[in-house]
Amino acid sequence: MATCLNNLAVVCKLQGLFGEAESLYRRALAILEDPIGAAPIRRRPPLWKNMASLYDSMGKPAQARELLLRARQIRSKQ
């Protein structure tokens, strides 16, 4: 389900529907971070990178950097 939400968010971003895309990314992250049946943490960085790209497009570079740093930290631990 998280993958579907991520893909839909990408489409919304491409259409300029930034608010909808952000909402979809947040829902996808909530699914991945749910402690019951949580996805392996290695599956989260691509979603964080996509959301960071959205924040960059929205003119929110601080939020984008935060997500990219989180993704890099996880990648370096793998």
Phi and psi in degrees as a GROMACS rama.xvg file:
@    title "Ramachandran Plot"
@    xaxis  label "Phi"
@    yaxis  label "Psi"
@TYPE xy
-61.8108  -38.0408  ALA-2
-63.6811  -41.7203  THR-3
-62.9873  -43.0207  CYS-4
-64.3412  -40.0431  LEU-5
-60.6647  -47.0913  ASN-6
-62.2563  -41.0686  ASN-7
-65.3759  -38.1869  LEU-8
-62.9097  -39.2592  ALA-9
-60.7402  -43.7978  VAL-10
-62.9247  -44.5311  VAL-11
-60.961  -41.8051  CYS-12
-60.6993  -44.9422  LYS-13
-62.3448  -27.7838  LEU-14
-87.8531  -0.345288  GLN-15
82.3898  12.1108  GLY-16
-91.3726  68.8968  LEU-17
-63.9187  -41.2925  PHE-18
-61.7982  -44.3123  GLY-19
-65.4322  -41.4603  GLU-20
-61.9228  -43.2754  ALA-21
-61.465  -43.3413  GLU-22
-60.6092  -42.9059  SER-23
-66.3209  -41.2668  LEU-24
-61.9252  -42.3208  TYR-25
-62.7491  -40.3827  ARG-26
-63.8519  -41.8263  ARG-27
-64.16  -43.0899  ALA-28
-63.9728  -38.3993  LEU-29
-61.4904  -38.4197  ALA-30
-66.1131  -45.4074  ILE-31
-67.3805  -29.5509  LEU-32
-95.3168  -1.08442  GLU-33
-63.0134  125.141  ASP-34
-63.1522  -24.268  PRO-35
-85.5873  110.691  ILE-36
69.738  27.8634  GLY-37
-57.8997  142.502  ALA-38
-70.6486  151.614  ALA-39
-55.9329  141.395  PRO-40
-60.0541  -24.3713  ILE-41
-66.0936  -17.2726  ARG-42
-83.4628  -8.76514  ARG-43
-81.9595  -36.601  ARG-44
-52.2538  -42.6912  PRO-45
-59.1618  -38.1881  PRO-46
-67.237  -42.2283  LEU-47
-62.9415  -38.4077  TRP-48
-64.8456  -41.3378  LYS-49
-63.2201  -42.2189  ASN-50
-67.8552  -36.1464  MET-51
-62.0806  -40.7083  ALA-52
-61.8425  -39.535  SER-53
-61.9726  -48.1574  LEU-54
-60.6723  -37.5947  TYR-55
-62.0935  -43.1294  ASP-56
-64.8558  -29.0121  SER-57
-84.8455  -1.31949  MET-58
77.1332  33.2061  GLY-59
-120.104  69.8852  LYS-60
-64.947  -31.4446  PRO-61
-63.5456  -44.5283  ALA-62
-65.4957  -38.2633  GLN-63
-63.032  -45.7827  ALA-64
-61.299  -41.2892  ARG-65
-58.9657  -45.3172  GLU-66
-67.6388  -39.3772  LEU-67
-65.9185  -38.3701  LEU-68
-64.413  -41.2736  LEU-69
-61.9952  -43.6715  ARG-70
-63.1181  -41.8436  ALA-71
-64.8271  -39.2188  ARG-72
-61.6812  -42.0093  GLN-73
-67.3557  -43.8682  ILE-74
-60.8554  -38.5872  ARG-75
-70.0279  -22.0629  SER-76
-84.1908  -12.1703  LYS-77
